[in-house]
Amino acid sequence: MHYMGPSRILAVRHGESEANAAYRRAGDTPLVYERGDDEVTLTALGRRQAGALGELLGALPEEEAPEVVWCSPYVRALDTWASASKVWRTLPVTTDERLRDRERGMLAPYNEAEIGRRHPEELARWRAAGDYDYRPPGGESVGDVAVRVRAAVGELGARAAGRRVLIVAHDTVVLALRHVIAETPDADVAAMAEFAPVLNASVSTWRALDGRLELLSFNDIDHLRSFDDVNHPRSF
């Protein structure tokens, strides 16, 4: 079958966000973080990471550099691209709701310690189901994220065929992207754990080869090696 889709995909997790930093500082102490997930901005470190991403993109050979950007609508992803583009160049941007972060529903403001304090029954359900199958009330499982990422990838095939695409999104989205491109059965979403966590401002790269997308590198942070960098995912 003739391959119809992007010739190259670079997928980036946003730079360090204020929520990432707050969760890291809290550690095992209960935390209520009330800013909406779609509103969270980058820290100073996150902006520096995004600038380093721009430098990396600028150093790519022209035949490997992205031509278009597909971005999560969340502020931290849009800000990551804005900071990178200031260092490198501007490109056409498509904002796609399907690339948003995993929705945590009722548990959105809380870290694990606070969930245990307020909703011990949900913490028990989460631990029994596992990180990838657990769906919080009003929220999503990782499998739910994979479903919408699969739909976004399908549209990419139609709208960005033969083009080099940069995707700027979130840790769970990048994991789901790997799952979808590898055509891993959705019944095996827990297998994604092998490749987690996806680090802030990391780059994962696929290229079209022999009728499919081939993974070249995953979760690469070589461009951040000079940073005193901390990468911490959210609690789930």
C-alpha positions in Angstrom: 0.0 0.0 0.0 1.3 3.4 -0.9 2.0 5.5 2.3 0.0 8.7 2.6 1.0 10.8 5.5 3.7 13.1 6.8 7.2 12.4 5.6 8.6 13.2 9.0 7.1 13.8 12.5 8.9 15.5 15.4 6.9 15.4 18.6 7.8 17.6 21.5 6.6 17.8 25.1 6.2 21.4 26.3 8.9 22.9 28.4 8.7 22.9 32.2 5.4 24.4 33.3 4.4 26.1 36.6 2.4 23.0 37.5 5.4 20.7 36.9 7.4 22.9 39.3 4.6 23.1 41.9 4.2 19.3 41.9 8.0 18.8 42.2 8.2 21.2 45.1 5.3 19.5 46.9 6.7 16.1 46.6 4.8 13.8 49.0 3.1 16.8 50.6 -0.6 17.3 49.7 -1.1 19.9 47.0 -4.1 21.7 45.6 -3.2 23.4 42.4 -6.2 25.4 41.3 -5.1 27.0 38.0 -6.9 25.4 35.0 -4.8 22.8 33.1 -5.4 24.7 29.9 -4.1 28.0 31.5 -0.8 26.8 33.0 2.2 28.7 31.7 5.9 27.9 31.4 8.5 28.6 34.1 11.7 30.5 33.2 13.4 27.1 32.8 10.6 26.0 30.5 11.2 29.1 28.3 14.9 28.3 28.2 14.2 24.7 27.2 11.9 26.0 24.5 14.7 28.3 23.2 17.0 25.3 23.1 14.4 23.5 21.1 14.4 26.4 18.6 18.2 26.1 18.4 17.9 22.4 17.7 15.4 23.0 14.9 17.6 25.6 13.4 20.5 23.2 13.3 18.6 20.5 11.4 19.3 20.1 7.7 16.7 21.8 5.6 15.3 18.4 4.3 14.7 17.4 8.0 13.3 20.7 9.4 9.6 20.9 10.1 7.4 22.7 7.6 4.2 23.0 9.6 3.3 22.8 13.3 0.3 21.0 15.0 -0.1 22.2 18.6 -2.1 21.5 21.7 -4.4 24.4 22.5 -3.1 24.5 26.1 -1.0 27.6 26.9 2.2 25.8 27.9 2.3 24.1 24.5 1.6 27.2 22.6 4.2 29.1 24.7 6.7 26.4 24.0 6.3 26.9 20.2 6.2 30.7 20.6 9.6 30.6 22.4 11.1 28.1 20.0 9.9 30.1 16.9 11.5 33.3 18.2 14.9 31.5 18.2 14.3 29.7 14.9 11.5 30.8 12.5 7.7 31.1 12.4 5.6 28.3 10.6 2.0 27.8 9.9 0.3 26.4 13.1 -2.8 24.2 13.4 -4.2 24.1 17.0 -5.9 20.8 17.6 -8.0 20.0 20.6 -7.2 16.3 20.2 -3.6 17.0 21.2 -4.6 18.4 24.6 -3.3 16.8 27.8 -5.0 13.9 29.5 -8.1 15.3 31.4 -8.1 14.5 35.1 -11.7 15.4 35.8 -12.6 15.7 39.4 -9.0 15.1 40.5 -7.5 17.8 38.4 -6.4 20.2 41.2 -4.8 17.5 43.4 -1.5 15.6 43.6 -1.5 12.0 44.7 -1.1 12.8 48.4 -4.1 15.2 48.3 -6.2 12.6 46.4 -5.5 10.1 49.2 -6.6 12.7 51.8 -9.8 13.8 50.0 -10.8 10.8 47.9 -9.2 7.6 49.3 -11.6 5.5 47.4 -10.4 7.0 44.1 -6.7 6.5 45.1 -7.5 2.8 45.8 -9.3 2.5 42.4 -6.4 4.2 40.6 -3.9 1.8 42.2 -6.0 -1.2 41.4 -6.5 -0.3 37.8 -3.0 1.1 37.1 -1.9 4.5 35.7 -2.8 3.7 32.1 -6.3 2.1 32.6 -7.6 4.3 35.4 -10.2 6.9 34.4 -10.9 9.5 37.1 -14.5 10.7 37.5 -15.1 13.1 34.6 -11.6 12.5 33.2 -9.8 10.2 30.8 -7.7 7.1 30.8 -4.6 6.9 28.7 -6.6 4.7 26.3 -9.0 7.5 25.9 -6.2 9.8 24.9 -4.9 7.3 22.4 -8.3 7.2 20.7 -8.3 11.0 20.0 -4.6 11.0 19.1 -5.3 8.2 16.6 -8.0 10.5 15.0 -5.5 13.4 14.9 -2.9 11.2 13.2 -5.5 10.1 10.6 -6.2 13.7 9.8 -2.5 14.5 9.5 -2.3 11.8 6.9 -4.8 13.7 4.8 -3.8 17.3 5.5 0.0 17.0 5.8 0.8 14.2 3.4 4.5 14.4 2.3 5.2 17.2 4.7 7.5 17.4 7.8 5.3 18.1 10.9 6.3 19.3 14.3 3.8 18.3 17.0 3.9 20.3 20.3 1.9 18.7 23.0 2.1 16.8 26.3 3.7 13.7 27.9 0.7 11.4 27.5 0.0 12.6 24.0 3.6 11.8 22.9 3.3 8.3 24.5 0.0 7.8 22.8 1.5 8.9 19.5 4.2 6.3 19.8 1.5 3.7 20.6 -0.6 4.7 17.6 2.2 4.9 15.1 3.5 1.5 16.2 0.0 0.1 15.7 0.1 -1.4 19.2 -3.3 -2.9 20.2 -5.3 -0.5 22.3 -5.9 -3.3 24.8 -2.2 -3.0 25.6 -2.1 0.6 26.6 -0.2 -0.3 29.8 2.8 -1.2 27.6 3.3 2.5 27.2 4.8 2.6 30.7 8.0 1.2 29.3 8.7 4.5 27.5 7.6 6.9 30.3 8.1 9.5 31.5 8.3 11.7 28.4 10.6 14.6 29.5 10.0 18.3 29.2 11.1 19.7 25.9 12.2 16.3 24.7 12.0 15.5 21.0 10.8 12.2 19.4 11.3 11.7 15.6 9.8 9.4 13.0 10.4 9.4 9.2 8.5 7.7 6.4 10.3 4.7 5.1 9.0 1.7 3.1 5.3 2.6 3.4 5.3 3.3 7.2 6.6 5.7 9.8 9.9 4.5 11.3 11.0 5.7 14.8 14.4 7.3 14.7 14.7 8.5 18.3 12.4 8.9 21.3 12.4 11.2 24.3 15.7 12.8 23.3 17.0 15.6 25.5 20.6 16.0 24.1 19.8 19.6 23.3 19.2 20.2 27.0 22.4 18.7 28.4 23.9 22.0 29.4 20.9 22.8 31.7 20.6 22.2 35.4 17.3 20.5 34.4 14.6 18.7 36.3 12.0 16.7 34.4 9.0 15.6 36.5 5.7 14.5 35.0 2.4 15.2 36.7 1.1 12.6 39.2 -0.7 10.7 36.5 
